[in-house]
Amino acid sequence: MNTLDPLIRNRPADTVQDDRVRNPRQGAAPAAGPESRETTPSATKQDDTVTLTESASRIQNLQRQVDESNGFDQDKVQRIKAQLAEGRYVVDPGKIAEKFVELEMALGLR
């Protein structure tokens, strides 16, 4: 399970009840599954919709990007480890600050 999965879930959708709970007078539905549900002419069809907040949409988009990414560059990690071990790795505070601003913008914090 990805670490962002709990953040993406839309709580109202998680708590939607099926027809048996909404209208107990109709009786219990068979335990088999949705394909065996009763489809009588008197049954009414309800369209369920879910609307995500802007923040949830952004998080969902970021999750999609993470899922589609190739991970990380192992060669680059090894080069940086070697530079750190040899004391040759130079930190650019301006570049770090730029990346934090980009992250904040992507998350909608700015």
N, C-alpha and C positions, 0 to 999 in steps of 0.2 A: 504494500500500500504506500502510495506516495504521501509525503508529509503535507502537501497542500489539500489532499482529498477532503479532510474534515472541514476545511475552510470554504470549500466550494459548495458543499451540500446546502440545499435550500430547505431550511427547517420546515416551512409549511408543507412542502411536498413530502417530506419524510413522515408527516403525521396524517396524510390523507387516509381516510378510512374507506373500506370497501362497502358495497351495498348492504351486506348483512348487518353491519354495525349501524349504518345510517337509518335503516328501516328494518328493525328486528321482526316486524309482523310478516314480512315476506318469507320467513323461514330461512334456514341455513342453506347456503350454497354447497354443492358437492365439493369434496376435498380435492378433487383431481386437478383443477386449474382453470384459468380463464377461458380455455377453449370449450369447457363443459358447462359454462354458465348458462342459465336459463335465458332463452331469447323469445319470450312470448310477445305478442303484439301489444299487450298492455304495459310492457316494460319501457321505461323512458331512457333515452340515451342522454348522458350528461357529458359535455365537453369540459375537460379539465385543462386549465392553463396555468403556466408558471411564469412569473415575471421576475427576472433577476435584477438586483440592484446594480448600479453602475460599478460599484466596487467588486461585487461578485462576478460580474462579466469580465472585469480586468483580471481578476485572479484566475478565472477559467481560461482566459486567453494565455496568460503566463504559464498555466499548467499545460496547455496544449503545446506551447513552445518548448517547454522542458521535455515533454514526452517525445517530441519530434527531434530533439537534439541528439547528437552523436555522443554525448557525454563530455569527456575532457581529452585534451591532447597529452598523452602520456610522455611523449618526447619532450614537450615544453616543461612538464613537471620535473623531469630528470635534469634538464638544463638548469632550471632555477635551483634545484637542490644542490647541484654541483657549484653554482655561483655562490650560494649561501655558505656552503662548506668552505669555500676558498676565500670568502670575504669580499667577493666582487659584485654582489647583487646591490644595485642602487635603487632606492625607493624614491618615486616621483610623487610627492604629496599633492601636487596640482592634478595629476592624472587620477589619483585616488579620489580626490574631491569631486572631479567631473563625473566619475562613475557613480558616486553616491547620489549626486544630483539626478543623473539619468535614472537610477533605481527609484528614487523618490517620485520622479515624474511618471514612471511606468506604473507605480503603485497608486498614483493619484494623490500623493501627499503634498504636492506643490502645485 
